[in-house]
């Protein structure tokens, strides 16, 4: 699909994503110089996040001054809070990877119109990979149409996940989920950038994805990519109203269904009986009382 045939709002989102990507790529060259202390690194990444987000906001609001903004760094302080059109943006998804020079991070931009995602861009600046979707017009990677994979059996499938573990989280709960999927799938990956994980499901590079604790800006763009590529997105019990629920599952239709069968009982929306079964299974496991080292938020 040529850029001339794209929806004008999608074209503007692509322009914004590329502007942010250029900032991130320049910063990636400098991060080695600031790796003296963790505080310096954190301050630097915060600056990169903010500069990237500002480039996106400036591009979008210059074109559409009446639109709203929901950003990871800035919340709703920019744009028109009462607009039907809200841009949901994550200027750098995968900050922990970025800090370490591990080249898996991206820019995520979605347009919500009256609560429904209509446009999506996920841009990987290290590979110059541009994933785009407009509702009803399919999903694309670098202007080539993409589809979810055709695999039908979980045992043949590659599943991606994330576990942004923080002190206070229920680690045993997550490890039980991980173990349940790991034993049944061909492989499990934890790349570290949820928006890119979902784009990879849309492209058929992975067959499914699940993660808890995600915010709308992590999954808004990726969810449209997946559905426009023929996949399904929802919470762990298979309900499609997931955006605000901090629980996300995506996959091709067959693998999605099999993952719901495994992960449904771990959902915060699961029945009391399912939750009790999970708790008793965890209680039977030997507990390691050593506190896990907290991981930076993605």
Helices and strands as residue ranges (DSSP letters): G 3-5, H 8-34, H 38-63, E 68-71, E 85-93, H 95-100, E 106-113, E 116-124, E 129-134, E 139-141, E 144-146, G 154-156, E 158-161, H 171-182, E 187-189, H 194-203, E 208-212, H 216-228, E 231-234, E 247-252, H 253-263, G 264-266, H 272-283
